């Protein structure tokens, strides 16, 4: 399978992810309408977004500028290789 190169399709893909996230969040809050659930959902979304940012932007720009990540699986493999090579427990 090749990479998507059409800007229109990339925008559609991003919009679909946004719609999916909003719908899933709305359904969850509809089934369990409480401040606690809303807060924990917002916290989880924020934390996952920050970890994604860390895995790609921070590592590439501040830790290892020679490495280009292709996805979360690529980052996991990179992190495991770095851990083994540095001898960390």
Buried (B, 14 or more C-beta within 10 A) or exposed (E): EEEEEEEEEEEEEEEEEEEEEEEEBEEBEEEEEEEEBBEEBEEEEEEEEEEEEEBBEEBBEEEEEEEEBEEEEBBEEBEEEBEEEEEEE
